[in-house]
Structure formats: structure tokens, C-alpha cells
């Protein structure tokens, strides 16, 4: 497929130079300030402004469109960009395929649809082939490293379908950077960025319970991490893979991968080993192994105590006490040790940020299961309904719905006919209907 001919965005350039009298760096700073004011999870850079003006970006991501519209006080269509309706009709196939990674609604984030899974699969295969063999050029590596850190922070609160769309767009750009790269040093750093991006794709796909896609991206992530020659990155990538196997029900495979993730750093404490040790504890608990569960939890806590402050922030590339207590509570829930689970859950709910809806909701569903184990089926149903009813559909899908279904199974059959139980089942049926519509 041939590349489209680039058309520079002279409108945006004129606004920057003649109206705002700013350099590209200053304009990027102004965009970043406006993004912070609007609460948009983007980090504009001088390189990104250059790509906007040079015509590399035909139609920006919705978050960037909102920032540019507010900053320049003009509709996006008056800033020199080409709406998707036109690009699909008038641009070559290669460009149209990249643009179809998103579907847009006027006032919402992009929503993943089945064609989007096909599109990101195409990107993954291209990256997979490119990571090992093709020559690589020098690039603005630091900007890419900051970009992936931004995605890591967003992963703690963004719905996974939104994260997938953002990652897919940046991965398409990253693929082009890899194709132009010629420096061995740049190769290593860009390949590490690729591993982190692919690992975040795994995380999002696990949350959505997209199992075949998760396994393919896990393969690309671990190959990229191995090519980068970075054991810490490899440990983190393999930990994400272990969680995917766990939520897919492949407990023994999850155990094997979690143990490997802890071995590759040869005892060096890092986020990947902490995540893997906590996952190992949960997997042992699913198998009813009390002693092994407690030993793995002690290991996770010891690793957490040795992490530096940068590794304990709110990010997918960090590990915190809030996460440890959620994992601990989950493990003890599976062991039916409701007293220990209750203690861990209480601490988790004190520490987990309000916008980290995944861990908060899963913790609350674990607490509902503990209530059911203790014989309070009515309380379990009411608590589970409260946990789910405040979530929009795009947050409720995937592993949250799976855990909610397990919660329903833990409630005695005679109590499932109660009004609250029927409301709970209706919530689960609605989530399942939305998932089938997406498929």
C-alpha cells in the first residue's frame, strides 16, 4: 500500500505564528496547560505540534481536538484538519485503514467496535514483524517515553475501550518511527516503548475479556521486551500476561508465567515482580493452597517495601499498597477466609483512588462474595448491586461482569428469587447484551 501525499496544515501554522506569536515549543506548552484545565489526559509535545503542522496528523484524537478548539477559539473544522467523513472517501486505502481504528460519537470518547479489533490486530502483526529485524532510525525517544508513561497513568482510570483506541493511534505512529530508525541506541529504547505499549494493550484487552487478542499482544509484548534486553520491562510484560491467563481461567499457566516474571530479574525488586508475586498468591488461592498463598503475599509485600517512590505512583507501571490490599483481599476471598479478606478489603477501599473504578469495583464484589460465604445472601446482593449500578456500561464490561457473575453464583439459590437478586441479574443481563452487540 502506498502512503498518502502529505498536505501541510498552513491554517494551524498561521494561527500559531501570526496570531499567537509562539514557537512550536511554546504552542505545545499552551496546549498542555489547556489540557490540564480541561482535564484531558494528553501530553502535547513540540514533536506533536510539528506533526500537526506538517500534515502527518489529518484529524487529531478527540482529546486533542477539544484542546485545540478551546485554545484557538475555533471549531476543529476551521483549524485546517480533514474530518473523517472526507478522509474515508478521498484518501488512499492505507490512510483510511489507520483512521478506522476509531469510531466517533459527537460528545463521547472513541468506542471500540469489532472492526477496531481487526485493525489493531493488523498493527500488532506489523509491529511483531518489525521489532526484531528491520533497521531503525534515530527518533525523539524521550517524547515517546513520556507518551507511554501518560498511557500508563491513564490506564488506572480510563475505560479499556478508550485506552485501546488511544494506544492503537500511537502504535500506528510508533510503527512509522520504527521503520525509519537507524540507530542501535534508539532501537533499544524504542523497542522498550513498544514492549510497554503492547503490554498496555494486553492490560486493556484483559479488562475487556478479549482472550484471543490478549494472547497475541502478549506474544508481541514479550518479544519486544526480550529484544530491548531489559529484564525489568520483561518482568512487567510477563506479569501482565500472567494476569491475562488468570482472568481467562488458565490458573496453572498463570502460575508458570508469574513465577517466570519473578525469576527474570534475579531477585531485583521491581513493579513486575511485585505484580507477579501478588498474582501468584491469587492463583494459589483459586487452587485452595493456603500456605503458598500466604508465602506469595509476604513476598509481594516485601518487594513493595523496596520499590522507589517513582514505582509507587498511580500508574500501570507502578505498584501500590492499594493494589496489594486488593490482591490480598481477593486471595483470601477465594480461600473463604472472610475475616482476613474483610480486613484487606477495608484497607483497599481506604486507599484505592475514587477514579480507579476497576480495583474499587472488584474489591466491593469480593466483599459481596464474603457476605454470601458468611450466609448473608441478601446483604451480598444489595452490596453487589450498589457496586455495579453506579458504573456506565463501558466500565462494567469484561472482567467486572465476570466477577459479578461469580458473585451471583456464590449466593444461595433460594435467595436468587429476591427482588434485589433479580435487579442484580438484570444488571448482568444488560452488560451481556451490550457485549454481544459490540461483537
Residue pairs with C-beta under 8 A, 6 or more apart in sequence:
1 92
1 93
1 94
1 97
2 92
2 94
3 92
3 94
3 95
4 91
4 92
4 94
4 95
6 54
6 55
6 56
7 55
8 53
8 54
8 55
9 52
9 53
9 54
9 55
9 79
9 80
9 81
10 80
11 78
11 79
11 80
12 52
12 53
12 68
12 72
12 79
12 80
12 81
13 53
15 72
15 74
15 79
16 22
16 24
16 27
16 49
16 53
20 27
20 30
22 30
24 46
24 49
24 50
24 53
25 46
25 49
27 49
28 44
28 45
28 46
28 48
28 49
30 71
31 44
31 49
31 64
31 67
31 68
31 71
32 43
32 44
34 67
34 70
34 71
35 41
35 42
35 43
35 44
35 63
35 67
37 70
38 66
38 67
38 70
40 63
40 64
40 66
40 67
41 63
41 150
41 153
41 154
41 158
42 61
42 63
42 64
42 67
42 150
43 146
43 147
43 150
44 64
44 67
45 140
45 143
45 146
45 147
47 140
47 143
48 57
48 143
51 57
51 173
52 60
56 173
57 81
58 81
58 82
58 87
58 91
58 95
58 99
59 65
59 81
59 82
59 83
59 84
59 87
59 99
60 68
60 76
60 81
61 102
61 110
61 166
61 169
62 102
62 104
62 109
62 110
63 166
65 76
65 81
68 76
68 79
69 75
69 76
69 79
72 79
77 83
84 99
84 102
84 104
87 95
87 96
87 99
88 96
88 99
88 100
91 99
97 119
97 122
98 119
98 172
100 115
100 116
100 119
101 116
101 119
101 120
101 123
101 165
101 168
101 169
101 172
102 110
102 116
102 165
102 168
102 169
103 110
103 111
103 112
103 113
103 116
104 110
105 111
109 159
109 161
109 162
109 165
110 161
110 162
110 165
110 166
111 161
111 162
111 165
111 394
112 161
112 164
112 165
112 208
112 438
113 438
114 438
114 439
116 164
116 165
116 168
117 210
117 213
119 168
120 164
120 167
120 168
120 171
120 201
120 213
121 213
121 216
123 168
123 171
123 172
123 175
124 171
124 198
124 201
124 216
124 217
124 220
126 175
127 171
127 174
127 175
127 178
127 194
127 198
127 220
127 224
128 219
128 220
128 223
130 175
130 178
130 179
131 178
131 191
131 194
131 220
131 223
131 224
131 227
132 223
132 227
134 178
134 179
135 181
135 182
136 178
136 180
136 181
136 182
136 183
136 184
136 186
136 187
136 190
137 177
137 179
137 180
137 181
137 182
137 183
137 186
138 181
138 182
138 183
138 186
139 177
139 180
139 181
139 186
139 190
141 186
141 189
141 190
141 193
144 174
144 177
144 189
144 190
144 193
145 189
145 193
147 170
147 193
148 193
148 196
148 197
148 200
149 315
149 317
151 163
151 166
151 167
151 170
151 197
151 200
151 316
152 196
152 200
152 315
152 316
152 317
152 318
153 313
153 314
153 315
153 316
154 163
154 166
155 163
155 200
155 203
155 204
155 315
155 316
156 314
156 315
156 316
156 353
156 355
156 356
157 353
157 355
157 356
157 357
158 166
159 392
159 394
159 395
160 203
160 204
160 205
160 207
160 208
160 398
161 204
161 208
161 394
162 394
163 200
163 203
163 204
164 201
164 204
164 205
164 208
167 197
167 200
167 201
167 204
170 197
171 197
171 201
174 190
174 193
174 194
174 197
177 190
178 190
178 191
178 194
181 187
181 190
188 228
188 229
189 228
191 224
191 227
191 228
192 224
192 225
192 228
192 230
192 233
194 224
194 228
195 221
195 222
195 224
195 225
195 227
195 228
195 230
195 233
195 234
195 237
196 233
196 236
196 237
196 317
198 217
198 218
198 220
198 221
198 224
198 237
199 221
199 225
199 236
199 237
199 240
200 316
201 217
201 221
202 214
202 217
202 218
202 221
202 237
202 240
202 241
202 244
203 240
203 243
203 316
205 213
205 214
205 217
205 244
206 214
206 240
206 243
206 244
206 247
206 398
206 399
207 358
207 398
207 399
208 397
208 398
209 247
209 248
209 397
209 398
209 399
209 401
209 402
210 398
211 244
211 248
214 244
214 248
215 244
218 237
218 240
218 241
218 244
221 237
221 240
221 241
222 234
222 237
222 238
222 241
224 237
225 233
225 234
225 236
225 237
225 238
226 234
228 234
231 264
231 265
231 266
231 268
232 265
232 268
232 270
232 271
232 272
233 272
234 261
234 264
234 272
235 261
235 262
235 264
235 265
235 270
235 271
235 272
235 273
235 276
236 261
236 270
236 271
236 272
236 275
236 317
237 272
238 257
238 258
238 260
238 261
238 264
238 272
238 276
239 258
239 261
239 271
239 272
239 273
239 275
239 276
239 279
240 275
241 257
241 261
242 254
242 255
242 257
242 258
242 261
242 275
242 276
242 279
242 280
243 254
243 275
243 279
245 251
245 253
245 254
245 257
246 254
246 279
246 282
246 283
246 286
247 399
247 402
251 283
251 286
251 287
254 279
254 283
255 280
255 283
255 284
257 276
258 276
258 277
258 279
258 280
258 283
259 276
259 280
261 272
261 273
261 275
261 276
262 273
262 276
262 277
262 280
262 299
265 272
265 273
269 302
269 303
269 306
269 307
270 303
270 307
270 311
271 307
271 311
271 317
271 318
271 319
273 303
274 300
274 303
274 304
274 307
274 319
274 324
275 319
275 323
277 296
277 297
277 299
277 300
277 303
278 296
278 297
278 300
278 319
278 323
278 324
278 327
278 328
279 327
280 296
280 299
281 292
281 293
281 294
281 296
281 297
281 300
281 327
281 328
281 331
282 293
282 327
282 330
282 331
282 334
284 292
284 293
284 296
284 331
285 293
285 330
285 331
285 332
285 333
285 334
285 335
286 334
288 335
290 335
290 337
293 331
293 332
293 335
297 327
297 328
297 331
300 324
300 327
301 324
303 319
304 312
304 319
304 320
304 321
304 324
307 319
310 318
311 317
311 318
311 319
312 318
312 319
312 320
312 321
313 320
314 320
314 353
314 356
320 351
321 347
321 351
322 348
322 351
322 352
322 353
322 356
322 359
323 359
325 344
325 345
325 347
325 348
325 351
326 344
326 345
326 348
326 352
326 359
326 362
326 363
328 340
328 344
328 348
329 341
329 342
329 344
329 345
329 348
329 363
329 366
329 367
330 341
330 362
330 363
330 366
332 338
332 340
332 341
332 344
333 341
333 366
333 369
333 370
333 373
335 341
336 373
338 370
338 373
338 374
341 366
341 367
341 370
342 367
342 370
345 363
345 366
345 367
345 370
348 359
348 363
349 360
349 363
349 364
352 359
352 360
352 363
354 360
357 391
357 395
358 395
358 399
358 400
361 387
361 388
361 391
361 395
361 400
362 399
362 400
362 403
364 383
364 384
364 386
364 387
365 384
365 387
365 400
365 403
365 404
365 406
365 407
366 403
367 383
368 380
368 381
368 383
368 384
368 387
368 407
368 410
369 380
369 406
369 407
369 410
371 377
371 379
371 380
371 383
372 380
372 407
372 410
372 411
372 412
373 410
377 411
377 412
377 415
377 418
377 421
378 415
378 418
378 420
380 407
380 410
380 411
381 411
381 415
381 418
381 420
381 421
381 424
382 420
384 404
384 407
384 408
384 424
385 420
385 423
385 424
385 427
387 404
388 396
388 400
388 404
388 424
388 427
389 427
391 400
393 430
393 431
393 434
396 427
396 431
397 431
397 434
397 435
397 438
398 435
401 428
401 431
401 432
401 435
404 424
404 427
404 428
404 431
405 428
407 424
408 416
408 421
408 424
408 425
408 428
411 421
415 421
416 422
416 425
